[in-house]
Amino acid sequence: MKFSLPIFFLTMVSLMNGCGDSNRDYGSELYTKHCANCHGIQGQGLQDLYPPLKGADYLIENQRDLSCLILYGIEGEIVVNGRSFNEKMPSIPHLSHVDLTNIINYISKNIEPSVNRVTLKTVKNRIYDCK
C-alpha cells in the first residue's frame, strides 16, 4: 500500500485542530489569574486599596489606554468614581497581544459593558502607540 505524505499531513492537521476545549474562556482565565486578586472577580475592587472596574468612570474614559495599563502598569494617584486610589498597579509584561485582547474583551462582556470590545489589530496598534 502506497502512503501519500500530503494526505497524511492534512489528516494530522485536521485532527489537531479538533483537539482541545472549544468552549474555553481564555479571557476569564487570564482575568482571574492576573486581575481578580486586586480588582475582584466581579470587578468590584478592594475597598480603598484597588479601584473597581465595574461602573468605573476612569476605565470608561481611559479605555483606549487599557492595553497599555495592563501591560505596563500604572503608578501614582488616580480618581475613580470620585475616590482616590494610589496603589501601584504592577506591569504584566509577559502578556501577549492575544492575551490582552482576551482580557479586555472579557472585561467588556462580563464586568463593564461600556468598555468597547477590541480586535487583535486594535490592541497591537494601541501598544505601539503607548511605547
Secondary structure in CASP SS format (residue, H / E / C, confidence):
PFRMAT SS
TARGET T0000
AUTHOR 0000-0000-0000
METHOD secondary structure of the structure
MODEL  1
M C 1.00
K C 1.00
F C 1.00
S C 1.00
L H 1.00
P H 1.00
I H 1.00
F H 1.00
F H 1.00
L H 1.00
T H 1.00
M H 1.00
V H 1.00
S H 1.00
L H 1.00
M H 1.00
N H 1.00
G C 1.00
C C 1.00
G C 1.00
D C 1.00
S C 1.00
N C 1.00
R C 1.00
D C 1.00
Y H 1.00
G H 1.00
S H 1.00
E H 1.00
L H 1.00
Y H 1.00
T H 1.00
K H 1.00
H H 1.00
C C 1.00
A H 1.00
N H 1.00
C H 1.00
H H 1.00
G C 1.00
I C 1.00
Q C 1.00
G C 1.00
Q C 1.00
G C 1.00
L E 1.00
Q C 1.00
D C 1.00
L C 1.00
Y E 1.00
P C 1.00
P C 1.00
L C 1.00
K C 1.00
G C 1.00
A C 1.00
D H 1.00
Y H 1.00
L H 1.00
I H 1.00
E H 1.00
N C 1.00
Q H 1.00
R H 1.00
D H 1.00
L H 1.00
S H 1.00
C H 1.00
L H 1.00
I H 1.00
L H 1.00
Y H 1.00
G C 1.00
I E 1.00
E C 1.00
G C 1.00
E C 1.00
I E 1.00
V E 1.00
V E 1.00
N C 1.00
G C 1.00
R E 1.00
S E 1.00
F E 1.00
N C 1.00
E C 1.00
K C 1.00
M E 1.00
P C 1.00
S C 1.00
I C 1.00
P C 1.00
H C 1.00
L C 1.00
S C 1.00
H H 1.00
V H 1.00
D H 1.00
L H 1.00
T H 1.00
N H 1.00
I H 1.00
I H 1.00
N H 1.00
Y H 1.00
I H 1.00
S H 1.00
K H 1.00
N H 1.00
I C 1.00
E C 1.00
P C 1.00
S C 1.00
V C 1.00
N C 1.00
R C 1.00
V C 1.00
T C 1.00
L H 1.00
K H 1.00
T H 1.00
V H 1.00
K H 1.00
N H 1.00
R H 1.00
I H 1.00
Y H 1.00
D H 1.00
C H 1.00
K C 1.00
END
